[in-house]
Amino acid sequence: MIEKKYSILQFMSFGELNKWNVDPVRSNMFHNVRYPTYQLKNILKRRKDLVKVEDDKLYKRITIRQYGLGVYLRDEVYGRDIGTKRQFIAKKGQFIISRIDARNGSFGVVPEELDGAIVTNDFWLFDVYEANIKYLMLLLSSSTFQEYWQKKSNGTTNRQRVDETDFLNSKIPLPTLVEQDRLVGNYYNTIQVAENNEKEALRTEENVDRIFSEELGIIDILADKEDPKYRFISFSKLSELSRWDLWNKKEELFSSKFKFTTFETIIKGAPMYGANEKATKKNSDVRYIRITDINEDGSLNENFVSAKNVDSKYLLKDNDFLIARSGNTVGKTLLYKEEMGKSIFAGYLIKYVLNVEKVIPEYVFYYTKSKLFKRWIISNQRIFGQPNINGQEYLKFPILIPPISSKNSNEVTQEKIVGKVSEMKEQIKKLRRNAVDLRQLANKQFEDGIFFEN
């Protein structure tokens, strides 16, 4: 008997219909799966353990991060401060879904520390049967299923809810428990390698700080003081004070090899604040660099925007040095390079022109990524309102400047430090790139193990 293949027509029994709408029917059909499909209602059992909220009782409440990033404590509040008095008790190990943000991956497993927490009816709680809950999490997080959930959601753009009946009638591919365990095991083995790469990147970053401390002969005076009185009181000469406020803290650092100088001794000209222009979609080849466009490692992200108006005085030149002056990222730095493309910079950034006769630009850049600079930032930012350090204040930040180069191979130089740090930065970049690739590979292998290519 010849088996008929239908590429245009699809069939389903009348009993499986719950809405007179073609989209739910189409989106419910997984034709490219390697395993039998079962309705979620055969795997998940909704739990509605009702609780009446009492005014004088303290309750834990739950929040679910999007994209499968976990279930966490939202807050702990007394019942008198909770508006909805009819809520439901969550139990550890239950599968929980936010019906509002299910399409964005807001689901997870209730952890032990949230056993007994309460949720409203916008959160669904399920006991799981005949399925590895980790398999279920990975499957529902997959790009294939996320596309399906987008079709299933209804409501306004930001408040789209998934219908419970639709959800439970949905079919998912369900291998045997042994096969589920294998798929999950392969996924987490790859993820473990990715995490090992990330840990190694962090260790390498710590080694970068160690290079500065060892090469520059840094001694942390405060850490070396054994006299108990220094734990509570520190002393400064009046001539050493640079600010008249509570947060003026003298750096308790000393170098056994070099003398601290200030940033103003290695720059040319005065600090320059950036353009006060509105960002627009890309409309020219001139990029408008804002604080948010600078990654923590000093690279630029992919969010290319233009300025409404481009004033040539803000155009950056090779080796111009930018420092963020305000906000939670105060002290973030960028060493501009011509290969970054033609650019101007925004008003919350300050530009300095480095004196290349005194410093290697990369040395200054790496120095500002070290704990030496970050420690100074914490000690000197004004914290009324948004953290802030202005252009003149940055001129006073202390920096150690070894000679640029030397014929003596044993002498500490900027060239030597830049060489070592650059090599480590490349290792860090490679490790993090590998970690990203491995995470993507883990997802692809999991999905390829379940779905055929369309």
C-alpha positions in Angstrom: 0.0 0.0 0.0 1.4 3.4 -1.0 1.6 5.9 1.9 0.3 9.3 1.1 2.4 12.4 2.0 0.4 15.6 2.5 2.5 18.8 2.0 -0.5 21.1 1.7 -3.4 19.5 3.6 -3.2 18.8 7.3 -5.8 16.7 9.2 -6.8 16.6 12.8 -9.7 15.1 14.6 -12.7 17.3 15.6 -12.1 16.4 19.2 -8.7 18.1 19.2 -10.2 21.5 18.2 -10.8 24.0 20.9 -11.0 27.2 18.9 -12.4 28.0 15.4 -9.0 29.5 14.4 -6.6 28.0 11.8 -3.4 29.4 13.4 -3.6 27.3 16.6 -4.2 24.2 14.4 -1.3 24.9 12.2 1.1 25.8 15.0 0.2 22.7 17.0 1.4 20.5 14.3 5.0 19.3 14.6 5.8 17.3 11.5 9.6 17.4 11.7 10.2 15.4 14.9 12.1 12.2 15.5 9.9 11.0 18.3 6.2 10.4 19.1 4.3 13.4 20.2 2.1 13.7 23.2 -0.2 16.4 24.6 1.3 18.3 27.5 -1.8 17.5 29.6 -0.6 13.9 29.7 2.7 15.1 31.2 1.7 18.1 33.3 -0.9 18.3 36.0 -2.0 21.7 37.1 -1.8 22.3 40.9 -4.0 24.9 42.5 -3.2 24.7 46.2 -5.2 27.8 47.2 -4.2 30.0 50.2 -6.1 33.0 51.6 -3.5 35.7 52.4 -3.5 36.8 56.0 -2.6 40.4 56.9 -0.1 39.6 59.7 1.7 36.8 58.0 5.0 37.2 56.0 4.9 35.7 52.5 7.6 35.0 49.9 6.7 35.9 46.4 8.2 34.6 43.1 9.6 36.2 40.0 10.6 34.3 36.8 13.3 35.6 34.6 12.8 35.5 30.9 14.6 33.1 28.5 14.7 30.3 31.0 17.1 32.1 33.3 15.5 30.8 36.5 13.0 31.2 39.3 13.9 33.7 42.1 12.6 35.4 45.2 10.8 38.6 44.2 10.3 39.9 47.7 9.0 39.1 51.2 6.0 41.1 52.3 3.3 41.0 54.9 -0.2 40.0 53.8 -1.6 43.5 54.5 0.6 44.8 51.6 -0.7 42.2 49.1 -3.7 43.3 47.1 -4.7 39.9 45.7 -5.8 37.8 48.7 -6.5 34.6 46.8 -3.2 33.1 45.8 -1.6 29.7 45.3 1.2 27.9 47.1 4.3 26.8 45.1 6.2 23.6 46.1 9.8 22.8 45.4 10.4 20.8 42.1 7.2 22.1 40.5 7.2 23.4 37.0 6.1 27.0 36.9 5.1 29.2 34.0 4.2 32.9 33.7 1.2 33.0 31.4 2.0 36.6 30.5 5.6 36.1 29.5 5.6 32.4 28.5 6.4 33.4 24.9 9.6 35.0 26.2 10.7 31.9 28.1 9.4 32.8 31.6 9.3 29.4 33.1 11.4 27.2 35.4 11.5 24.9 38.3 10.6 26.1 41.8 13.8 25.8 43.9 13.9 24.5 47.5 14.3 28.0 49.0 11.0 29.0 47.5 9.0 26.0 48.7 5.8 27.5 50.2 6.0 30.8 48.3 2.8 32.2 46.8 1.8 33.2 43.3 -1.2 34.7 41.6 -3.2 33.1 38.9 -0.9 34.6 36.3 1.6 31.9 37.3 0.7 28.3 36.6 2.1 25.5 38.8 2.5 21.9 37.5 3.6 18.5 38.7 5.5 16.7 36.0 5.0 13.0 35.1 6.8 10.7 32.7 9.3 13.4 31.7 12.7 14.6 32.7 11.9 18.2 33.9 15.3 19.3 32.5 14.3 17.9 29.1 11.0 19.7 29.3 12.8 23.0 30.2 15.2 22.7 27.2 12.4 21.7 24.8 10.2 24.6 25.8 13.2 27.0 25.5 14.1 25.8 22.0 13.7 28.2 19.1 11.1 25.9 17.5 8.9 25.9 20.5 9.4 29.6 21.2 8.1 30.3 17.7 5.1 28.2 18.4 4.4 30.0 21.7 4.5 33.4 19.9 1.7 32.2 17.7 -0.2 30.9 20.6 -0.1 34.1 22.6 -2.9 36.7 22.4 -3.4 40.1 23.8 -1.6 43.5 23.5 2.0 43.5 22.6 3.4 43.7 26.1 0.8 41.7 27.9 0.2 38.7 25.7 -1.1 35.7 27.6 -1.0 32.0 26.7 -4.3 30.2 27.0 -4.1 27.3 29.4 -6.3 24.9 27.3 -4.2 25.7 24.2 -1.0 25.1 26.1 -2.1 21.8 27.7 -3.5 20.5 24.3 -0.2 21.3 22.6 1.8 18.3 21.5 5.5 17.9 22.2 8.0 15.2 21.0 8.6 12.9 23.9 11.3 10.2 23.7 11.7 7.5 26.3 13.0 8.6 29.7 16.3 7.0 28.9 16.6 8.9 25.6 15.5 12.2 27.4 18.3 11.6 29.9 20.8 11.1 27.1 19.8 14.3 25.3 19.9 16.3 28.5 23.3 14.7 29.5 24.9 15.6 26.1 23.6 19.1 26.4 24.9 19.7 29.9 28.3 18.1 29.1 28.8 20.7 26.4 27.6 23.5 28.7 30.1 22.3 31.3 32.9 22.8 28.8 31.6 26.3 28.1 31.5 27.1 31.8 35.1 25.9 32.2 36.1 28.3 29.4 34.3 31.1 31.2 36.0 30.3 34.5 39.4 30.2 32.8 38.7 33.6 31.3 38.0 35.0 34.8 41.2 33.4 36.2 43.1 35.0 33.3 41.6 38.4 34.1 42.8 38.0 37.7 46.3 37.3 36.3 46.2 40.6 34.3 45.7 42.5 37.6 48.5 40.4 39.1 50.8 41.6 36.2 50.2 45.2 37.1 50.7 44.6 40.8 53.9 42.6 40.4 55.5 44.5 37.6 54.8 47.9 39.1 55.7 46.8 42.7 52.4 47.7 44.2 52.1 47.5 48.0 48.7 47.8 49.6 49.5 49.8 52.7 46.1 49.4 54.3 46.2 45.7 53.9 49.6 45.5 55.6 48.7 47.6 58.6 48.3 45.3 61.6 47.6 48.0 64.2 43.8 47.7 65.0 43.4 51.4 65.1 43.9 51.7 61.3 40.8 49.5 60.8 38.6 52.4 62.0 40.6 55.6 61.6 42.9 56.7 58.8 45.0 59.9 58.7 45.8 62.3 55.9 47.8 65.5 55.6 45.8 68.6 54.7 48.0 69.1 51.6 47.0 65.6 50.4 43.2 66.3 50.4 41.7 66.8 46.9 38.1 67.0 48.0 36.0 68.4 50.9 33.5 65.7 51.4 33.0 62.4 53.2 34.1 60.3 50.3 37.6 61.8 50.0 39.8 58.8 50.6 43.5 58.8 50.2 44.8 55.9 48.1 46.6 53.6 50.5 48.8 52.3 47.7 52.6 52.5 47.3 55.0 51.3 44.6 58.4 49.9 45.5 59.6 50.6 41.9 58.0 53.9 40.7 56.5 57.1 41.9 52.9 57.9 41.3 52.2 60.7 38.9 48.8 62.1 37.8 46.9 61.6 34.6 47.3 65.3 33.7 51.0 64.8 33.2 50.5 62.4 30.3 47.9 64.2 28.2 48.0 67.1 25.8 45.5 70.0 26.1 42.3 70.1 28.1 39.6 67.5 28.6 36.8 67.7 26.0 33.1 66.8 26.7 31.2 65.1 23.9 28.3 66.3 21.7 24.9 66.8 23.2 23.0 65.3 20.2 20.0 63.0 19.9 20.8 59.5 18.7 19.0 58.4 15.5 19.0 55.3 13.4 22.1 54.9 11.2 21.9 57.5 8.5 25.6 58.0 7.6 29.0 56.4 8.0 29.7 58.4 11.1 29.0 56.5 14.3 27.7 58.2 17.4 29.5 56.6 20.4 27.6 56.6 23.7 28.4 55.1 27.0 26.0 52.2 26.3 27.9 51.3 23.1 31.1 50.6 25.0 31.5 47.0 26.3 33.3 46.3 29.6 36.4 45.2 27.8 36.6 48.5 25.9 35.3 47.2 22.6 32.2 48.6 20.8 29.0 46.7 20.5 27.0 46.2 17.3 24.4 49.0 18.0 25.5 51.5 15.4 23.6 54.8 15.7 24.1 58.2 14.2 23.8 61.7 15.7 21.1 64.0 14.5 23.8 66.5 13.7 27.5 65.9 13.2 29.9 68.6 14.3 33.4 67.9 13.0 35.0 69.1 16.2 33.8 65.9 17.9 35.4 63.6 15.3 37.7 61.2 17.0 41.3 60.6 15.9 43.5 57.5 16.3 44.4 56.8 20.0 41.9 59.4 21.4 41.0 58.2 24.9 37.4 58.3 26.2 36.2 58.0 29.8 32.6 57.9 31.0 31.9 60.6 33.5 28.4 59.7 34.9 26.0 56.9 35.7 26.6 53.4 36.9 29.4 53.0 34.3 31.4 56.0 35.5 35.1 55.2 34.7 34.4 53.0 31.7 37.1 53.6 29.1 37.6 53.3 25.3 40.8 53.7 23.3 39.6 54.8 19.9 41.2 53.2 16.9 40.7 54.3 13.2 39.6 50.8 12.3 36.5 51.4 14.5 35.3 53.7 11.8 34.6 57.4 11.6 33.0 58.4 14.9 32.0 61.3 17.2 31.3 60.9 20.9 28.4 61.7 23.2 28.2 64.2 26.1 28.6 61.8 29.0 32.0 60.8 27.6 35.2 62.9 28.1 38.0 62.9 25.5 41.6 63.1 26.4 44.6 63.3 23.9 47.4 61.1 25.2 51.0 62.3 24.9 52.5 59.4 23.0 56.0 60.7 23.8 55.4 59.7 27.4 53.0 56.7 27.2 51.9 53.9 25.0 48.2 54.4 24.6 47.4 50.7 25.2 49.3 50.9 28.5 47.0 53.6 29.7 43.9 51.8 28.4 44.9 48.5 30.2 45.8 50.4 33.3 42.2 51.8 33.5 40.9 48.2 33.2 42.9 47.2 36.2 41.8 47.2 39.9 44.2 50.0 40.5 42.0 52.4 38.5 38.7 50.9 39.5 39.7 51.3 43.2 40.3 55.0 42.6 37.0 55.3 40.8 35.1 53.9 43.8 37.0 56.2 46.2 36.4 59.4 44.2 33.0 59.3 42.5 30.3 61.6 43.9 27.4 59.5 44.9 24.6 62.1 45.4 22.1 61.2 42.7 24.1 59.5 39.9 27.8 58.6 40.4 29.9 61.3 38.7 33.5 62.2 38.1 34.2 65.3 36.0 36.9 66.1 33.5 39.1 68.0 35.9 38.8 65.3 38.6 40.0 62.7 36.2 43.2 64.7 35.7 44.1 63.9 39.3 43.9 60.2 39.2 47.2 58.6 40.2 49.0 56.4 37.7 52.4 54.7 37.6 54.4 55.3 34.4 57.4 53.1 33.7 59.7 54.0 30.8 58.3 53.2 27.4 61.1 50.9 26.5 64.6 49.9 27.6 67.7 48.1 26.3 67.9 46.3 29.6 65.6 43.3 29.3 65.2 43.0 33.1 63.8 46.5 33.4 60.1 47.0 33.8 58.7 49.0 30.8 55.4 49.9 29.3 56.2 47.8 26.2 56.8 44.7 28.4 53.6 45.2 30.3 51.5 45.9 27.2 52.9 42.8 25.5 52.0 40.5 28.5 48.6 42.0 28.9 47.8 41.9 25.2 48.6 38.2 25.1 46.3 37.6 28.0 43.5 39.7 26.6 43.6 37.6 23.4 43.4 34.5 25.5 40.4 35.9 27.4 38.7 36.9 24.1 39.3 33.4 22.7 38.0 31.7 25.8 34.8 33.8 25.9 34.3 33.3 22.1 34.6 29.5 22.6 32.1 29.6 25.5 29.6 31.4 23.3 30.1 29.0 20.5 29.8 26.0 22.8 26.5 27.2 24.3 25.2 27.7 20.8 26.4 24.2 19.8 24.7 22.7 22.9 21.4 24.2 21.9 21.8 23.2 18.2 22.7 19.6 19.1 19.7 19.3 21.5 17.3 20.6 18.8 18.9 18.6 16.0 18.4 15.5 18.2 14.7 16.1 18.3 13.7 18.0 15.1 14.5 17.2 11.5 15.4 20.1 9.2 12.4 21.6 7.5 
